[in-house]
Amino acid sequence: MSNSEAALTRVPRDFDSLRSVIIERKATMPKRLAQVAAYALSNPDDMAFGTAASIATAADVQPSTLVRLAHHLGYEGFSDLQNVFRARLRDRTLSYEERLLSLEAAPAANSDTELLSGFLTAASQSVARLASTIDGDIFSKSVELLAQAETIYLVAKRRSYPLTAHIAYAFGKLGIRHQILASPNGIDPEIAQFATRKDAVIAASFAPYAADSLAQAQELASRGVPIIAITDSVFSPLATSATHWFEVSEADYAGFRSLSASMALAMALPVAIAEKRRSMRRSPKRNGAE
């Protein structure tokens, strides 16, 4: 079966499915199609609002490349592909009140246990997906890098903030020097200036990506500070700044996205770093005995 025939058998109709398909085919896409696909996943709002001409200019491709990408993915044309980004925007901009109203309209609206079951299922799916996809070698390399850091800086905003808040708590209990970049008086850039190449960063951000988190990570990376990123896509702007990064795709229930898999990773990292440091302290003794 050719790529075009395969695309027709599975045309993604929601943003998460589209993102998964693009990531799956990234390595085999022609260069220009991969370029515009990367732009699309990094700038989904622009894809929803823009014209073919404006998007092509921003992505530095010809407008015909957008049509080629749409056909490559199995869509009838660019407008058909663009509808996926517009649907994502409608879903994303639902207020919490609207999400609750949506839940109330569902068949299980009067069942508290069904509501709980929905969230538990989303959490379970998220953890299972991470367990089946995480790269153990990347985890080990990340732990090694972080264990050798003098200070570990923590970068996250908005929905991702609970991850670094928990990591900071664990670091405090484990005696690991750290600095969370979330100052109440707005001096995060000044605090970040203390970071050097001997330090490291754990940064977390998910689509639609917190601009402050991206800017902080990019600035730190530009100065040679190693970045360990927790994000949701190979095309994430955060991934491009990272030394190592973890792709965590969280399931949602009624528009409320889980943090279960990300939190499991955030719990594992501090303990693994602490154990690695203990091992590093014991190593000279073993070498001396030999």
N, C-alpha and C positions, 0 to 999 in steps of 0.2 A: 504494500500500500504506500503511495506517495505521501509526502508531507501535506499537500493540499487535500488529498482524500482523507487523511487522518484528522486534519483540522475540521473537516465537515462533520465528522462523527462526534465531535465534542466541542461545540462552540460555547464558550463560557458566557453566561448571562448575568453574572454578578461579579463585582470587583475582585473579591477574594479568589474566585475561580480563575478569573483572567490573570491575576498576578501569579497564581500557581502554574498556569500553562506557560506564561512567558518565561518564568524561571526555569521550568522544565526544558524549554526549547532554546534557551539563551545561547548555549554553546554551539548550536547548529544553525543559528540565524545568520543570514548575510550581514556584513558589517553595518550597513546603513539601517537595516531593520532593527538590529540590536541597539543601535544608537537612539533611534526614535522610541523604541520600547522602553529603554532606560529612562528617557525623558518623561514618557507617559506615566510610569510608576512613581517617579520622583515629583511630578507636578500634576497630580490628578485633577486638581481644581482648574488649572489652565486647560487641561484636556476637555473638561466639561463646558467651560465658558467660551473658549477660543474658536476662531475659524480655522479652517485647514491652512490658510495662508499664514496666519499669525503663529500658529503652533509650529509649522514648518520652519519659520524664521527663527523662533526661539530654540528649536531643536537643531538648527543648522543643517536642515535637509530640504529637499524639494517637496512640494505638496504631494506630488505623485507617490512619494515614499510612504506617506500616511495611508494612501489607498492600498499600496502593496502590502503594508503591514496588516491592514484589515483583512485583505484576501488571504494572506498567509495564515491568519488565525481562524479563518473560516467564515468571516462576516461578509455580508453582501457589499459593503462599502464602508467608507469612513464614518458616515452618519450612524450606521448600525453599531460600529465600535464605540463611537462617542456616547451613545445612549447608555452604555454600561457605566461610564464615568458620571453621567448625569444622574443615574439611579443611585450611585454611591453617594453623591452629594445630597440627594433628597433624604437618604437613610441617615447620613451622618448628622444632618442638621435637625433631626427630630429632637425636640426638647425632651427633658426627662418626663415632663407632664404628658407629652404626646406618646412617649414610649409606654407609660403606665396605662393610658387610654387604649393603646393597642393591645396590651395584655388583657385588659378588661373585656375586650371584644372577642378574645380567643375562646375556643370551646371550653377550656379548663379555667375560665376566668374566676370561678367561685371556689377553686380548689387551691388552698395554700400549699398542700403537699405537692401538687402538680407544678406549682411555681418553683418550689424548692428543688424538685426533681429536675426541672429544666436547667437551673443554674449548676446543679451537681453534675449533670450530664455534660454541660459545656466545659466545666472544670476537668472532668475525667478525660474528655476528648483532647483537651489541650495538653495535659500531662502525657497521655499516651502518644500523641503526635511527636512531642519533644523527645520522648524516650526512644522512639523509632528512628529519629532523624539526627539527633545530636552527634557530633563528631568527637569521640573520646580523645583523639589525638590533639584536637584544637583545645579541648578543655584542659588537658595536661600542660600544653604549651602556655596557655593563659595563666594557669596556676603558678607555673614556674616563673613567668615574667612578674606576676604580682607579688610573689613571695620574695623576690629580690628587690622590690621597690622600697625606697626609704619612706615615702609617704604615698598613700593611695588617695587620689582625689575622686570624688563621687559627683557625677553630673546627671541630673534627671529633673524634669519638670512635669507638671500636670499629672496625667494618668500614670506616668512612669515613676513619679516621685516615691511612692511606697516601697519600691524596690531598693533604692539607695538609702531610704530611711531605715529599712530593716538591716541592710548591710552595715550601715554605720553603727547600729545597735550591737550587732554581732562583733564587729571590729572592736568596739569599746570593751565588750566582755572578754574578748580574746587577746587584748593587749596589742592590737595592730594599729599603728599610727595612720591616721586618715584625716581627711578634710572634706566635708560635704559642701559643695558650692550651691548653697541656698541661704544666703545671708538675708536677714530681715531688713537690713539697711541698704541693700542694693550695691554692695561692694564686691560682688563675685568676680568681676574682671581683675580687681586689685589683688584679691586672694589668689586667683589663678596664676598671677605673675610669679608667685613663689615656686611654682612647679618647675622642676628641671628634668633633664634626661634620666636622672637617677630615680625619679618618681614614676608613677603610672596612674592611669585613669580608668575607672569603670564608668561608662556612659550608657544610658538607656533612653531610647525614644522609639515610638511606634507611629505609623501613619495616623493623622496627618503631620506628625513630627513637630516637636516644639522648637521654634526658631532659635530660642536662647540656647538650648542644649546643643543644637547643631553648630552654632557660632562658637560656643565655648570649646567643643571638641575639635573643631577645625583649627582654632587658634592654638590650642595646646599641641595638636599634631604638627602644626607648622613650625613649632619650636623643638620638635623632636621628642616630645613626651609620649611614650607608648600608650595606646588607647585599646582597651578591651570593651567591645560594644555588645549590647543586647538590643536587637532590633528585629524587624519583621520581614526583611526582603534583601535579596542580593543587590537590588537596585536602591536600597535605602541610602540617603545622603550620609548617614552616620557610618555605614559600612565602608564607604570610600575613605574615611579618615582613620579607620581602625587598623591596628597591627593584627589583631585577631578579633573575630566577631561571631556571635551566635545568632542564628535565625530562629526566632520563636514565633510561631503562628498560633495565636489564641482564638479559640472558638468563642461565639457569643450566644446569648439567649435574649431574644426580643430586642436586639440592639445594644444590650449591656455586655460589654466584652470582658472575658475572664482575664485574670492575671495569675492564674494558678500555676501554669508552667513556668512563667517568668519568675514567680516567687520561689518555686522549687530550686531553680538555678541560683537565685539570689541567696538562698539558704545554704546551698552546697559550696559556693565559692569561698566564703569566709572560713569555713571549717577546713576545706582542702588547703587553703593558703596557710592556716595555722599549723596543720600537720606537715606541710612541706617545709615550713620554717623550722619546726622541731627536728625534722630529718636532716636539714642542712646544718643545724647546730651539732648534731651527733656525728656527722660525717668526718670532721677533722679528728675526733677521738678515735674513730675506727681506723682512719688512715694512719694515725700515729702508732696504734697498736700493731699494725701490719709492718 
